Amino acid sequence: MFRFDELALPIIQAPMAGGVSTPALVAAVANAGAIGSFGFAYSTPEKIDADLRQAKSLTKGVVNANFFVFEPLDAPEPAQQQQAIDALKKLPVSIESAYTAIEPPFYPSLEQQLEPVWAHRPAILTFHFGLVEASIIEQAHALGIAVGITATNLEQAQAIENSNADFIVAQGIEAGGHRGTFAADPPEDAALSAIELTALLRAHCHIPTVTAGGIMDGADINRALEAGAHAAQLGTAFVCCDESGATQAHKTLMLEQPQRGSVLTKGFSGRWARGIRNEFIDLMQNEPTLPFPVQNTLTGPLRQWAARANNGEYQSLWAGSAYARARAMPAAALLAKLAQELHQAQQ
Ligand SMILES: Cc1cc2nc3c(=O)[nH]c(=O)nc-3n(C[C@H](O)[C@H](O)[C@H](O)COP(=O)(O)O)c2cc1C
């Protein structure tokens, strides 16, 4: 079974669903002695099978397959769906295709998504948004696969530890993408920074912790290790890599518009997620949305239209609060730089 001390570099390239974490990116990272992660949350079993197969042909390194744990969901009332559709129709863009009511199934079957994982046996399997059934962790362990789950506070971390998972991804409030709280709308969110959360888990938990959120260079990685992490998980830092599947607008705004800043929004998916501030986020701030992931399906045609039109104002440009320090280069070059900076910080 995978152990963190076998890594040449204590770095996980974060899973990034929606096409950012391509097989080429995952393999380049794994070949450099770090962990390459797939974000398979929205992927079909066929796509998962093809991507894992391709990664296997490109690397013998450590690969992670990541999934969302979707909460069971009833169909939103037709009137509620209509309100959310009307909010999108008010936006000052004409996207050609119509917004339509969303029919079940609202999310993919995790059981079916995991079939190719059991067949290909990547070294690591991680989950975002909550715990999984004990049988999934048992099956992973029987096949020699280590399991990690995201926590945003100590209570979630302790539940992860009790679920027999192997490590915790401590996600700070700085993190780009979806906030991995267990409940979609937690009544209280302490909004801990990645380093605060890592130190807290170090004091109270026994299984390894990985720090995620706002980590952009080797000095940041060193701070996470000093706080007690076994590794650092970096998402935003990899978005502008040559092998990343992020859209051109995503990369351009990240590199050229540091002044926009990043904000949390529910507008795109129905769950809180951090991205570069754009017109959609501003206009949707007080508008009704549907629960995750129905809102995500509903905004799909808008996001696809914006990607085709290279219009960054209507795409989800997921990015952490430190995105202004993102660097554009091949993944191997970025990892070499991170290694060199980490080494320097450790002197
Ligand atoms: C574009 C993007 C997509 C993401 N998608 C996922 C995902 O599919 N699964 C997941 O567990 N985390 C996802 N995340 C969150 C990362 O796992 C991680 O918490 C975050 O990237 C760390 O903060 P940073 O972006 O400041 O490095 C995503 C992050 C970004 C930037």
PDBQT file of the ligand as one rigid body, heavy atoms in Angstrom, charges set to zero:
ROOT
HETATM    1  C1  LIG A 401      -9.804  23.986 -11.052  1.00  0.00    +0.000 C 
HETATM    2  C2  LIG A 401      -9.982  23.233  -9.749  1.00  0.00    +0.000 A 
HETATM    3  C3  LIG A 401     -10.793  22.097  -9.729  1.00  0.00    +0.000 A 
HETATM    4  C4  LIG A 401     -10.923  21.354  -8.550  1.00  0.00    +0.000 A 
HETATM    5  N1  LIG A 401     -11.647  20.182  -8.564  1.00  0.00    +0.000 NA
HETATM    6  C5  LIG A 401     -11.593  19.344  -7.483  1.00  0.00    +0.000 A 
HETATM    7  C6  LIG A 401     -12.114  18.023  -7.548  1.00  0.00    +0.000 A 
HETATM    8  O1  LIG A 401     -12.636  17.583  -8.571  1.00  0.00    +0.000 OA
HETATM    9  N2  LIG A 401     -12.015  17.233  -6.452  1.00  0.00    +0.000 N 
HETATM   10  C7  LIG A 401     -11.408  17.675  -5.281  1.00  0.00    +0.000 A 
HETATM   11  O2  LIG A 401     -11.327  16.906  -4.320  1.00  0.00    +0.000 OA
HETATM   12  N3  LIG A 401     -10.904  18.921  -5.200  1.00  0.00    +0.000 NA
HETATM   13  C8  LIG A 401     -10.969  19.755  -6.265  1.00  0.00    +0.000 A 
HETATM   14  N4  LIG A 401     -10.404  21.007  -6.191  1.00  0.00    +0.000 N 
HETATM   15  C9  LIG A 401      -9.839  21.468  -4.898  1.00  0.00    +0.000 C 
HETATM   16  C10 LIG A 401      -8.442  20.916  -4.665  1.00  0.00    +0.000 C 
HETATM   17  O3  LIG A 401      -8.502  19.555  -4.291  1.00  0.00    +0.000 OA
HETATM   18  C11 LIG A 401      -7.694  21.656  -3.543  1.00  0.00    +0.000 C 
HETATM   19  O4  LIG A 401      -8.441  21.647  -2.358  1.00  0.00    +0.000 OA
HETATM   20  C12 LIG A 401      -7.358  23.100  -3.908  1.00  0.00    +0.000 C 
HETATM   21  O5  LIG A 401      -6.956  23.198  -5.248  1.00  0.00    +0.000 OA
HETATM   22  C13 LIG A 401      -6.256  23.607  -3.014  1.00  0.00    +0.000 C 
HETATM   23  O6  LIG A 401      -6.157  24.994  -3.093  1.00  0.00    +0.000 OA
HETATM   24  P1  LIG A 401      -5.330  25.773  -4.239  1.00  0.00    +0.000 P 
HETATM   25  O7  LIG A 401      -6.214  25.731  -5.415  1.00  0.00    +0.000 OA
HETATM   26  O8  LIG A 401      -5.145  27.138  -3.660  1.00  0.00    +0.000 OA
HETATM   27  O9  LIG A 401      -4.046  25.012  -4.450  1.00  0.00    +0.000 OA
HETATM   28  C14 LIG A 401     -10.274  21.790  -7.348  1.00  0.00    +0.000 A 
HETATM   29  C15 LIG A 401      -9.487  22.942  -7.390  1.00  0.00    +0.000 A 
HETATM   30  C16 LIG A 401      -9.334  23.667  -8.558  1.00  0.00    +0.000 A 
HETATM   31  C17 LIG A 401      -8.452  24.888  -8.553  1.00  0.00    +0.000 C 
ENDROOT
TORSDOF 0
